[in-house]
Amino acid sequence: MATRDETWMAWALMLGRRAMGRTGDNPAVGCVIVKDGFPVGLGWTGEGGRPHAETQGLAMAGEAARGATAYVSLEPCAHHGRTPPCAEALVKAGLSRVVTTIEDPDPRVAGRGHAIVRAAGLTVETGVLADEARRDLAGFLSRVTRHRPHVFLKLAMSRDGMIAAERGKPTAITGEAAGARVHLMRAEADAIMVGVSTVLADDPLLTCRLPGMQERSPVRVVSDSRLSTPLSSRLIATAGEVPVWVLTTGDAQKAKAEALTAAGATIIACKATADGKVDLHDAMAQLAERGINRLMVEGGAHMARALIEADLVDEAIFLTAPKDLGSGGLPALAGLDLDAVIASPRFNLVAEEKLGADTLRAYERSR
């Protein structure tokens, strides 16, 4: 049975999830101000990272914040930026107690937020629903501590492990419910990445098309060592509406780069591997430098295999339809044994659910 602190912290975490994919390089944090057993202030990180969750919650609470308890899903910030530190704002509001999940690993904070609040005489409790917070904040924590985004791979496949009926032929595999879930995943991501082969084969749009959530489309990223992305593709045609970043190598043709830039894409030069492809480790570092916390990867098979072999997949979402495509289909991992990957100690199955006729299985990195 959940404790009172856990119940209110679950509210704060839920509020923080509302901001996923919308906070820039800031964490998606939630805050609940509780007075005499009732919530008097609610807040979550604003678009682009401002205002912070605590500021929002305190503004709603007003004078009711005095003597109340604040439940915050991450240690309050302690540094002066575009706004004063949230730790100082909590003290100034006259709160009596602050409850948090985990310490913020950002070197500008790293325990200082808790110290400011304690020094002012407020009671501080931390570690409440810490595991849930680490999962929700995985993108921010990864970017700050590992200098790369949290990478989650999504693959829709047939029962026999195929992602298309044949190479170069787009195939609708999963149903409407699974499709809606994928668009929700896009809304919660900072960026979505595919390989150029997917662009050439499928001409995807990679936007969120859930009703009322179109503005939550993530940055669209293409790994394209030779700059083969067509100017006529739907990605480039809509680059003025939703950003498109093209990861390429320093040897890419200058004329192609200039044409894509003129069409609205951003070209990001990455290190090259020995065989001339984009070095995925450097690509992840480049995306982290640009504030990407959560990176969703949708395809295709070669990109999925390359990320797994580079040990860059933190989470894998497999959507499986109850039909077979046969031996002529395109294997999900381009020849890599899918069953061996998910059975390896590297990944743990953490969730399984039905979405209409389809099955979603979620795996997380175990080390």
C-alpha positions in Angstrom: 0.0 0.0 0.0 1.4 3.4 -1.0 2.3 5.9 1.7 0.9 9.4 1.7 4.2 10.7 0.3 4.2 8.1 -2.5 0.7 9.0 -3.4 1.4 12.7 -3.8 4.8 12.0 -5.5 2.9 9.8 -8.0 0.9 12.9 -8.9 4.0 15.0 -9.3 5.5 12.3 -11.7 2.3 12.2 -13.6 2.4 16.0 -14.1 6.0 15.8 -15.2 5.1 13.3 -17.9 2.9 16.0 -19.5 6.0 17.9 -20.4 8.0 15.0 -22.0 9.5 16.1 -25.3 8.7 19.8 -24.7 11.3 21.0 -22.3 14.4 21.5 -24.4 17.5 20.5 -22.5 15.7 20.8 -19.2 14.2 17.8 -17.3 10.4 17.3 -17.4 9.5 17.9 -13.8 6.2 17.9 -11.9 5.3 19.6 -8.6 2.4 19.3 -6.2 1.9 21.7 -3.3 -0.1 20.0 -0.5 -1.7 21.8 2.5 -3.8 20.0 5.2 -4.1 16.9 3.0 -5.3 18.8 -0.1 -3.5 19.9 -3.3 -3.3 23.7 -3.5 -0.8 24.1 -6.3 0.1 22.0 -9.4 2.9 22.6 -11.9 5.0 21.1 -14.6 8.0 22.3 -16.6 6.9 24.7 -19.4 7.6 24.5 -23.1 11.3 25.0 -23.8 12.1 24.5 -20.1 10.5 27.6 -18.6 8.8 28.2 -16.3 9.9 25.5 -13.9 7.4 23.2 -12.2 8.0 24.6 -8.8 7.3 28.2 -10.0 4.0 27.0 -11.6 3.0 25.2 -8.5 3.8 28.1 -6.1 2.0 30.6 -8.4 -1.2 28.5 -8.2 -0.9 28.0 -4.4 -0.3 31.6 -3.6 -0.5 32.3 0.2 -1.7 28.7 0.7 1.9 27.5 0.2 2.9 28.8 3.6 3.4 25.8 5.9 2.6 23.4 3.1 4.6 20.5 1.6 6.0 20.5 -1.9 6.4 17.2 -3.8 8.8 17.7 -6.6 9.9 14.9 -9.0 13.5 16.1 -9.1 15.8 18.0 -6.7 15.0 21.8 -7.1 17.5 23.7 -9.1 20.1 25.8 -7.2 21.7 27.9 -9.9 20.8 31.3 -11.3 19.9 31.2 -15.0 17.0 33.0 -16.7 15.1 32.6 -13.5 16.2 32.5 -9.8 16.8 29.1 -8.2 13.7 27.1 -7.4 15.2 26.0 -4.1 15.2 29.7 -3.0 11.6 30.1 -4.3 10.4 27.3 -2.1 12.1 28.8 0.9 10.7 32.3 0.2 7.1 30.8 -0.2 7.3 29.7 3.5 6.9 26.0 2.9 7.6 23.7 5.8 8.6 20.6 4.0 10.0 19.5 0.6 9.8 15.9 -0.7 11.8 14.8 -3.8 12.7 11.7 -5.7 16.4 11.9 -6.6 19.3 14.3 -6.6 19.8 16.3 -9.8 23.2 15.2 -11.4 23.6 18.5 -13.2 26.9 19.9 -11.7 25.2 23.2 -11.1 22.8 21.5 -8.7 24.1 18.1 -7.5 22.8 18.3 -3.9 22.9 22.1 -3.6 19.2 22.5 -4.0 18.5 20.2 -1.1 21.2 22.0 0.9 19.6 25.4 0.4 16.2 24.2 1.6 17.7 22.4 4.6 19.8 25.4 5.6 16.6 27.5 5.7 15.1 25.1 8.3 12.7 23.2 6.0 12.4 19.4 6.4 13.7 17.6 3.3 12.8 14.0 2.4 14.3 12.5 -0.7 14.2 9.1 -2.4 10.5 8.8 -2.7 9.5 6.8 -5.9 13.2 7.2 -7.0 13.1 4.3 -9.4 10.0 5.7 -11.2 11.7 9.1 -11.4 14.8 7.6 -12.9 12.7 5.9 -15.6 10.7 9.1 -16.4 13.9 11.3 -16.3 16.0 8.8 -18.2 16.6 11.1 -21.1 17.8 14.1 -19.0 19.9 11.8 -16.7 21.5 10.2 -19.8 22.4 13.5 -21.4 23.9 14.9 -18.3 25.8 11.8 -17.1 26.6 9.9 -20.3 26.6 12.9 -22.7 24.1 11.2 -25.1 20.4 10.9 -25.3 18.3 8.0 -23.9 17.7 5.9 -27.0 14.5 4.0 -27.4 14.0 1.8 -30.5 10.5 1.1 -31.9 9.9 -1.6 -34.4 6.6 -2.8 -35.7 6.9 -6.4 -37.0 5.0 -9.5 -38.1 4.8 -12.6 -35.9 7.7 -14.1 -37.9 9.9 -11.0 -37.2 9.6 -9.1 -40.5 9.1 -5.3 -40.8 8.1 -5.3 -44.5 6.8 -7.8 -47.1 9.9 -7.2 -49.2 12.8 -4.8 -49.3 11.9 -1.3 -50.4 8.1 -2.0 -50.1 6.3 -0.2 -47.3 4.0 -2.6 -45.5 1.2 -1.7 -43.0 1.7 -4.3 -40.3 0.1 -3.2 -37.0 -3.4 -1.8 -36.5 -5.0 1.5 -35.4 -4.4 1.2 -31.7 -0.7 0.4 -32.1 -0.4 3.3 -34.5 -1.9 5.7 -32.0 0.6 4.5 -29.4 3.5 5.2 -31.8 2.2 8.7 -32.3 2.0 9.2 -28.5 5.7 8.0 -28.3 6.6 10.6 -30.9 4.9 13.3 -28.9 7.0 12.4 -25.8 10.3 12.3 -27.6 12.6 15.3 -28.2 13.7 13.8 -31.6 12.9 10.9 -33.8 15.6 9.3 -36.0 15.7 7.1 -39.1 18.3 5.9 -41.5 18.3 7.3 -45.1 17.3 3.9 -46.4 13.9 4.4 -44.6 13.5 7.8 -46.2 14.2 6.4 -49.7 11.9 3.4 -49.2 9.0 4.8 -47.2 9.1 8.7 -47.6 7.9 9.0 -44.0 6.6 12.2 -42.4 7.6 11.3 -38.8 5.2 13.8 -37.2 2.7 13.3 -34.4 -0.7 13.2 -35.9 -2.9 12.5 -32.9 -5.8 15.0 -32.9 -4.9 18.1 -31.0 -1.2 17.1 -30.5 0.2 17.9 -33.9 2.3 20.7 -32.5 4.1 18.1 -30.3 6.0 16.6 -33.3 9.7 16.0 -32.4 12.7 17.1 -34.3 13.2 14.7 -37.2 16.7 13.3 -37.7 18.1 11.4 -40.6 21.4 9.5 -40.6 22.7 10.0 -44.1 26.4 9.7 -44.7 26.2 10.5 -48.5 23.4 13.1 -48.3 21.0 11.0 -50.4 17.9 12.4 -48.8 15.8 13.7 -51.7 14.8 17.4 -51.8 11.4 16.1 -52.9 10.9 14.0 -49.8 8.1 14.8 -47.4 10.7 15.4 -44.6 12.5 18.1 -46.6 9.2 19.6 -48.0 8.0 20.2 -44.4 11.3 21.2 -42.9 10.0 24.7 -42.4 7.2 23.4 -40.3 8.9 20.7 -38.2 12.8 20.8 -37.9 14.8 18.3 -39.9 18.4 17.5 -38.9 20.6 15.5 -41.3 23.6 13.7 -39.7 26.3 13.1 -42.2 30.1 12.8 -42.5 32.7 15.5 -43.1 33.2 14.0 -46.6 29.6 14.7 -47.7 29.2 16.6 -51.0 29.2 20.3 -50.4 26.6 21.0 -53.2 24.1 18.5 -51.6 24.6 20.0 -48.2 24.0 23.5 -49.5 20.8 22.3 -51.3 19.4 20.6 -48.2 20.3 23.7 -46.1 18.6 26.0 -48.6 15.5 23.7 -48.3 15.4 24.2 -44.6 17.3 21.2 -43.2 20.1 21.5 -40.6 23.3 19.6 -41.6 25.3 18.1 -38.7 28.8 16.8 -39.6 29.8 13.7 -37.6 32.8 11.6 -37.5 32.9 8.7 -40.0 33.4 5.0 -39.4 36.1 3.0 -41.2 33.5 2.2 -43.9 32.4 5.8 -44.4 29.2 5.7 -42.4 28.0 8.1 -39.7 29.7 7.2 -36.4 26.7 6.6 -34.2 28.5 7.3 -30.9 29.6 10.7 -32.2 26.1 11.3 -33.6 24.6 10.7 -30.1 27.1 13.2 -28.6 26.2 15.8 -31.2 22.5 15.4 -30.5 23.1 15.7 -26.7 25.0 18.9 -27.3 21.9 20.2 -29.0 19.7 19.4 -26.0 18.1 16.1 -27.1 17.2 14.1 -24.0 14.9 11.4 -25.5 15.7 10.0 -28.9 13.1 7.7 -30.6 14.4 5.5 -33.4 11.9 4.2 -35.9 13.9 2.5 -38.5 14.9 0.8 -40.4 16.3 -2.7 -40.0 20.0 -1.7 -40.6 19.7 1.3 -38.3 18.2 -0.9 -35.5 21.0 -3.4 -35.9 23.7 -0.8 -35.9 22.4 0.8 -32.7 22.1 -2.6 -31.0 25.6 -3.6 -32.1 27.0 -0.2 -30.9 25.3 -0.9 -27.5 23.3 2.4 -27.8 19.8 1.1 -27.2 18.5 1.8 -23.8 14.9 0.7 -24.4 13.2 -1.3 -27.1 9.5 -1.3 -27.9 8.4 -4.1 -30.2 4.9 -4.1 -31.6 4.0 -7.5 -33.0 1.0 -8.2 -35.3 -0.6 -11.7 -35.4 0.3 -12.5 -39.0 3.3 -13.8 -40.9 5.0 -12.2 -43.9 7.1 -15.2 -44.9 10.7 -15.8 -45.8 10.6 -13.1 -48.5 10.1 -10.4 -45.9 12.6 -7.9 -44.5 14.0 -9.1 -41.1 13.5 -6.6 -38.3 17.2 -6.5 -37.4 18.8 -7.0 -40.8 20.0 -10.5 -40.1 20.7 -10.1 -36.4 18.9 -12.8 -34.4 16.0 -11.0 -32.7 15.3 -13.8 -30.3 18.9 -13.9 -29.2 18.9 -10.1 -28.6 15.9 -10.1 -26.4 16.9 -13.2 -24.5 20.4 -11.8 -23.8 21.2 -10.5 -20.3 21.5 -7.0 -21.9 17.7 -6.5 -21.9 14.8 -7.2 -19.4 11.2 -7.5 -20.4 9.4 -4.8 -18.3 5.9 -4.5 -19.9 3.6 -6.4 -22.1 0.1 -5.4 -23.3 -2.4 -5.9 -26.0 -3.2 -3.1 -28.4 -6.2 -4.3 -30.4 -5.0 -7.5 -32.1 -1.3 -6.5 -31.7 1.0 -7.0 -28.8 3.4 -4.5 -27.3 6.5 -5.7 -25.5 8.9 -3.2 -23.8 12.4 -4.1 -22.9 14.9 -2.0 -20.9 18.6 -2.1 -20.7 19.7 -4.2 -17.7 23.2 -2.8 -17.4 
